[in-house]
Amino acid sequence: MSSDFEVVLRQEARRYLKRLDLVTQRRLVQALDELCSDPLKGDIRPLHGQSSVFRLRVGGYRIFFRVQFAKRVIFVEAIGPRGDVYK
């Protein structure tokens, strides 16, 4: 994952990603790669009540992340299926 921004995954997000099937892993990693070039482009919305946390929709999965523009870092907080990740 290289481009303008660096992506840092929390340990829980990394573990979840490794447990997924290879096709889904590739889709999510590709979405993270695209996020590196412009972290606010695509199907991205801020989470209600948490203005600094955004969600990226990738099919039935959601990626929750924070962006530090000054350091050019994207912190991935959580990855999960739509029904579970909001809990």
C-alpha positions as CSV (number, residue, x, y, z in Angstrom):
1,M,0.0,0.0,0.0
2,S,2.0,2.9,-1.2
3,S,1.0,6.3,-2.5
4,D,0.5,9.7,-1.0
5,F,-0.8,8.5,2.4
6,E,0.4,5.6,4.5
7,V,-2.2,3.1,5.8
8,V,-1.8,1.8,9.4
9,L,-4.1,-1.0,10.4
10,R,-5.0,-1.7,14.1
11,Q,-4.1,-5.2,15.2
12,E,-7.8,-6.2,15.3
13,A,-8.4,-5.0,11.7
14,R,-5.2,-6.8,10.5
15,R,-6.3,-10.0,12.2
16,Y,-9.8,-9.8,10.7
17,L,-8.5,-9.1,7.2
18,K,-6.2,-12.2,7.4
19,R,-9.1,-14.4,8.3
20,L,-11.1,-13.5,5.2
21,D,-11.0,-15.5,1.9
22,L,-8.4,-14.4,-0.6
23,V,-10.9,-12.7,-3.0
24,T,-12.4,-10.6,-0.3
25,Q,-8.9,-9.7,1.0
26,R,-7.9,-8.5,-2.4
27,R,-11.0,-6.3,-2.8
28,L,-10.4,-4.7,0.6
29,V,-6.7,-4.2,0.0
30,Q,-7.4,-2.7,-3.4
31,A,-9.9,-0.3,-1.7
32,L,-7.2,0.7,0.9
33,D,-4.7,1.3,-1.9
34,E,-7.2,3.6,-3.7
35,L,-7.8,5.4,-0.3
36,C,-4.0,6.2,-0.2
37,S,-4.3,8.6,-3.2
38,D,-7.3,10.5,-1.9
39,P,-8.7,9.5,1.5
40,L,-12.0,11.3,1.0
41,K,-12.9,10.1,-2.5
42,G,-15.3,7.3,-3.1
43,D,-18.2,6.0,-1.1
44,I,-17.0,7.6,2.2
45,R,-19.1,9.2,4.9
46,P,-18.3,10.5,8.3
47,L,-19.8,8.4,11.2
48,H,-22.6,10.1,13.0
49,G,-21.4,11.5,16.3
50,Q,-17.7,11.0,15.5
51,S,-16.7,13.6,13.1
52,S,-13.1,12.4,12.8
53,V,-14.0,8.8,11.9
54,F,-15.0,7.9,8.4
55,R,-16.4,4.8,6.8
56,L,-15.6,3.3,3.4
57,R,-18.1,1.0,1.9
58,V,-16.7,-2.0,0.0
59,G,-19.6,-4.2,-1.0
60,G,-21.0,-5.7,2.2
61,Y,-18.0,-4.7,4.2
62,R,-17.2,-1.4,6.0
63,I,-13.8,0.0,6.8
64,F,-13.7,2.6,9.6
65,F,-10.7,4.9,9.5
66,R,-9.3,8.2,10.7
67,V,-7.1,10.5,8.7
68,Q,-4.2,12.6,9.9
69,F,-3.6,15.0,7.0
70,A,-0.6,16.7,8.6
71,K,1.3,13.3,8.9
72,R,-0.3,11.9,5.8
73,V,-1.4,8.7,7.7
74,I,-4.7,6.8,7.5
75,F,-5.4,4.8,10.6
76,V,-7.8,1.8,9.9
77,E,-9.8,1.3,13.1
78,A,-12.0,-1.6,12.1
79,I,-13.0,-3.8,9.2
80,G,-16.1,-5.9,9.2
81,P,-19.4,-6.9,7.6
82,R,-22.0,-4.1,7.5
83,G,-24.3,-5.6,10.2
84,D,-21.5,-6.3,12.7
85,V,-19.0,-3.4,12.4
86,Y,-21.4,-0.7,13.6
87,K,-22.0,-2.4,17.0
